[in-house]
Amino acid sequence: MSKLIAVELIATRILEIRGRKVMLDRDLAKLYGVTTKRLNEQVKRNKRRFPEDFMFRLSWDEVESLRSHFATLNNTWPEVSRRGKHIKYLPYVFTEQGVAMLSSVLNSERAIQVNILIMRAFVRLRRVLLSHKELFFKLSELERKVERHDVDIKDIFEAIRQLMRLPPEHRKIAGFTTK
């Protein structure tokens, strides 16, 4: 698989939660080739490396929201339940900095390579968002110009209508007149 395709696939796994771009622990575990349990064990062993702005745990409501979002796409997202065969533990999500820190605690060649691809995906996503902001700004600017032109055109039509309402004797004649 080419690196560009891999970056594109990873970018689809970047979510926005609490106003931050994050990745789920289960998605990261698949990419790194480890179980989610193993990934979270390594994180717990290195808790000081993962402050709240690097990693946080989702609430039950956030998990339910994600489950219903993914259920429309496919049925691989498990039911939200605190007991039984469903999700027993709330998942962790990792910000870009948290993902970078993961590669240091998952000390393997695959972790390094996957981490590089994930960082590229975050960068690509930032570029896309930036280009969308620039496009939005340009469209807003164009809209303001068009609105101004609309006002000017309406004024011109109103002036023409007023001229048409005047009786012929009150209209000023343009041009030269001869006697």
Stockholm file with secondary structure:
# STOCKHOLM 1.0

chainA/1-179         MSKLIAVELIATRILEIRGRKVMLDRDLAKLYGVTTKRLNEQVKRNKRRFPEDFMFRLSWDEVESLRSHFATLNNTWPEVSRRGKHIKYLPYVFTEQGVAMLSSVLNSERAIQVNILIMRAFVRLRRVLLSHKELFFKLSELERKVERHDVDIKDIFEAIRQLMRLPPEHRKIAGFTTK
#=GR chainA/1-179 SS CCHHHHHHHHHTTCEEETTEEEEEHHHHHHHHTSCHHHHHHHHHHTGGGCCTTTEEECCHHHHHHHHHHHHTTCSCSCCBCSSTTSBCSCCEEEEHHHHHHHHHHSCSHHHHHHHHHHHHHHHHHHHHHHHHHHHHHHHHHHHHHHHHHHHHHHHHHHHHHHHHHSCGGGSCCCSCCCC
#=GC SS_cons         CCHHHHHHHHHTTCEEETTEEEEEHHHHHHHHTSCHHHHHHHHHHTGGGCCTTTEEECCHHHHHHHHHHHHTTCSCSCCBCSSTTSBCSCCEEEEHHHHHHHHHHSCSHHHHHHHHHHHHHHHHHHHHHHHHHHHHHHHHHHHHHHHHHHHHHHHHHHHHHHHHHSCGGGSCCCSCCCC
//
